[in-house]
Amino acid sequence: MRCIGVKTLKNKLSEYLRLIAAGESILVTDRDRVIAELIPPREGRSPLSSDAVLADAVRKGWITPAVLSPGSPPMRLPVDQNKNILQELEADRAER
C-alpha cells in the first residue's frame, strides 16, 4: 500500500488511478495525516457509474428496488386493439 500526499496525487492523478485499477490501494495524506483511502472497485461492482448511483440510493433508503417473482416477467397486455385506438383518434380529429 502506497502513501502519498494530496499535492503529489493532484500532480500525478492518472498514474495513481492506473495503479488503483491494477489492484493497488493508496492512502492519501495531508500533513502526514491520512485523509482518504483509494481502493479498486469491489468484485461484482458494475462498471457503469449509473448503476453505482442507483446502488447508493438503495443503500441510503431513498429508493426501493422492485421485487420480481422468480422466472420471466409477466407478459404485457395491449392497452386496446389498434382499430379501436385509430377510431378514437379519427373521432378526436373530426371534433376539431
URHU-V464518 format. One record per residue. N is the residue number from 1. SS is DSSP state (A for helix, B for strand, O for the rest). PSI is psi in radians with two decimals (999 if undefined). NEAR is the number of other C-alpha atoms within 10 Angstrom. Layout:
N/SS/PSI/NEAR
N/SS/PSI/NEAR
This chain:
1/O/2.27/9
2/B/2.73/12
3/B/2.08/14
4/B/2.72/16
5/B/2.84/16
6/A/-0.78/17
7/A/-0.76/12
8/A/-0.72/12
9/A/-0.78/17
10/A/-0.72/10
11/A/-0.49/10
12/O/0.67/11
13/A/-0.82/13
14/A/-0.73/11
15/A/-0.79/10
16/A/-0.58/20
17/A/-0.64/18
18/A/-0.73/12
19/A/-0.73/16
20/A/-0.74/16
21/A/-0.50/12
22/O/-0.07/11
23/O/0.01/12
24/O/2.53/15
25/O/2.57/18
26/B/2.30/20
27/B/2.33/17
28/B/2.28/20
29/B/2.70/18
30/B/1.94/12
31/O/0.85/8
32/O/0.33/10
33/B/2.20/10
34/B/2.20/13
35/B/-0.27/12
36/B/2.76/12
37/B/2.14/13
38/B/2.15/14
39/O/2.74/17
40/O/2.77/15
41/O/2.60/12
42/O/2.75/7
43/O/2.43/6
44/O/-0.10/6
45/O/2.33/11
46/O/2.46/12
47/O/-0.16/9
48/O/2.29/8
49/A/-0.52/10
50/A/-0.62/10
51/A/-0.66/12
52/A/-0.68/13
53/A/-0.75/11
54/A/-0.74/15
55/A/-0.68/17
56/A/-0.71/13
57/A/-0.64/14
58/A/-0.78/13
59/A/-0.66/11
60/O/-0.11/10
61/O/0.22/10
62/O/-0.58/9
63/O/2.78/12
64/O/2.24/12
65/O/2.62/10
66/O/2.50/6
67/O/2.01/6
68/O/2.46/9
69/O/2.71/8
70/O/2.58/6
71/O/-2.89/6
72/O/2.71/7
73/O/2.74/8
74/O/2.65/8
75/O/2.56/6
76/O/2.36/6
77/O/2.44/6
78/O/2.58/7
79/O/-0.77/7
80/O/2.95/8
81/O/2.59/8
82/A/-0.71/10
83/A/-0.66/9
84/A/-0.71/10
85/A/-0.75/12
86/A/-0.64/11
87/A/-0.74/11
88/A/-0.70/12
89/A/-0.79/11
90/A/-0.71/11
91/A/-0.75/11
92/A/-0.71/10
93/A/-0.64/9
94/A/-0.56/8
95/A/-0.39/6
96/O/999/5
